Amino acid sequence: MKKPSSKIREEIARLQDQLRQAETREAERIGRIALKAGLGEIEIEEAELQAAFEEITGRFRGGKAPSTGRKNAGDGRAGGEPAATIASGAPAGRPGEA
């Protein structure tokens, strides 16, 4: 038996709400971590910061970050150069090291 379209629309609306809530939780978590790492105190272009996050994503996924069509968009870096501006604002060692 097929579902009526009204039930499908209700399910879609419920799932969209769940997605918004999940994205909010994820954004808040990443934001807290970024602030603890000192990213709130440095000036960096959004495109450059996104490219650095994509590099980090690739590192933790065990390969290269998926291409979004905006690799190093507008930041003037060549394809293989690391984002040095991120590293300069981050602590050098692990937590607890002096």
C-alpha positions as CSV (number, residue, x, y, z in Angstrom):
1,M,0.0,0.0,0.0
2,K,1.4,3.4,-1.0
3,K,1.5,6.3,1.4
4,P,-0.7,9.4,0.6
5,S,1.3,12.5,-0.4
6,S,0.2,14.3,2.8
7,K,1.9,11.7,4.9
8,I,5.0,11.9,2.8
9,R,5.1,15.7,3.2
10,E,4.7,15.4,7.0
11,E,7.6,12.9,7.1
12,I,9.8,15.2,4.9
13,A,9.0,18.1,7.2
14,R,9.8,16.1,10.3
15,L,13.1,14.9,8.8
16,Q,14.1,18.4,7.7
17,D,13.5,19.6,11.3
18,Q,15.7,16.7,12.6
19,L,18.4,17.7,10.0
20,R,18.3,21.3,11.2
21,Q,18.7,20.3,14.8
22,A,21.6,17.9,14.0
23,E,23.4,20.6,12.0
24,T,22.9,23.1,14.8
25,R,24.4,20.6,17.4
26,E,27.3,19.9,15.0
27,A,28.0,23.6,14.3
28,E,27.9,24.4,18.0
29,R,30.4,21.6,18.8
30,I,32.8,22.6,16.0
31,G,32.4,26.3,17.1
32,R,33.3,25.5,20.7
33,I,36.4,23.5,19.6
34,A,37.5,26.3,17.2
35,L,37.2,28.9,19.9
36,K,39.2,26.8,22.3
37,A,41.9,26.4,19.7
38,G,42.1,30.2,19.2
39,L,40.5,30.5,15.8
40,G,38.2,33.3,17.0
41,E,41.2,35.5,17.7
42,I,42.8,35.4,14.2
43,E,41.8,37.2,11.0
44,I,41.3,34.8,8.1
45,E,39.2,34.8,5.0
46,E,36.2,32.4,5.2
47,A,37.3,30.6,2.0
48,E,40.8,30.0,3.3
49,L,39.4,28.7,6.6
50,Q,37.0,26.4,4.8
51,A,39.8,25.1,2.7
52,A,41.8,24.3,5.9
53,F,38.8,22.6,7.4
54,E,38.5,20.5,4.2
55,E,42.1,19.5,4.5
56,I,41.5,18.5,8.1
57,T,38.5,16.5,7.1
58,G,40.6,14.6,4.5
59,R,43.3,13.9,7.1
60,F,40.8,12.3,9.5
61,R,39.0,10.4,6.8
62,G,42.3,8.8,5.8
63,G,42.6,10.4,2.4
64,K,42.0,13.6,0.5
65,A,39.1,15.8,1.3
66,P,36.3,15.5,-1.3
67,S,36.4,18.1,-4.0
68,T,33.8,20.8,-3.6
69,G,34.9,22.7,-6.8
70,R,36.3,25.5,-4.6
71,K,39.7,24.0,-3.6
72,N,41.8,26.9,-2.2
73,A,39.2,29.3,-3.6
74,G,40.5,32.9,-3.6
75,D,43.3,32.3,-1.0
76,G,46.2,32.5,-3.4
77,R,47.8,29.2,-2.3
78,A,49.0,26.5,-4.7
79,G,47.4,23.1,-4.6
80,G,49.9,21.4,-2.2
81,E,50.7,24.3,0.2
82,P,49.6,24.0,3.8
83,A,47.5,26.7,5.4
84,A,50.3,28.3,7.5
85,T,48.0,30.9,8.9
86,I,46.0,28.3,10.7
87,A,49.1,26.7,12.2
88,S,50.4,30.0,13.5
89,G,47.4,30.6,15.6
90,A,47.1,27.1,17.0
91,P,49.0,25.8,20.1
92,A,52.2,24.0,19.2
93,G,51.8,20.9,21.3
94,R,49.1,18.7,22.8
95,P,47.0,19.9,25.7
96,G,49.0,19.9,28.9
97,E,52.4,20.3,27.2
98,A,54.5,23.3,28.2
